[in-house]
Amino acid sequence: MQQVQETIFSIPGTEIPNSTPEGKLVVVLEADDQAQLLDRIDHIQGADHILSASLVYHHIA
């Protein structure tokens, strides 16, 4: 779990406000635009030890 968190924290604009003992994480991503946000999600999805990553809410101001 520590390795996964370190991978996520290495991405600019990320935070993990909640997690479960089973290894599920809530990750908040901030990005300047939609393309950057999708790149960051792709990076998380392709990282070792991550089974899936889903966009749950999306808001661009």
Residue pairs with C-beta under 8 A, 6 or more apart in sequence:
1 19
1 23
3 48
3 49
4 23
4 25
4 47
4 49
4 50
5 16
5 19
5 25
7 44
7 47
7 48
7 50
8 14
8 16
8 25
8 27
8 44
8 47
9 16
11 29
11 40
11 43
11 44
13 29
13 30
13 31
13 40
14 27
14 28
14 29
14 30
14 40
15 27
15 28
16 25
16 26
16 27
16 28
17 26
17 28
18 25
18 26
19 25
19 26
27 44
27 53
29 37
29 40
29 41
31 37
31 40
33 60
34 58
34 60
37 58
41 53
41 55
44 50
44 53
45 52
45 53
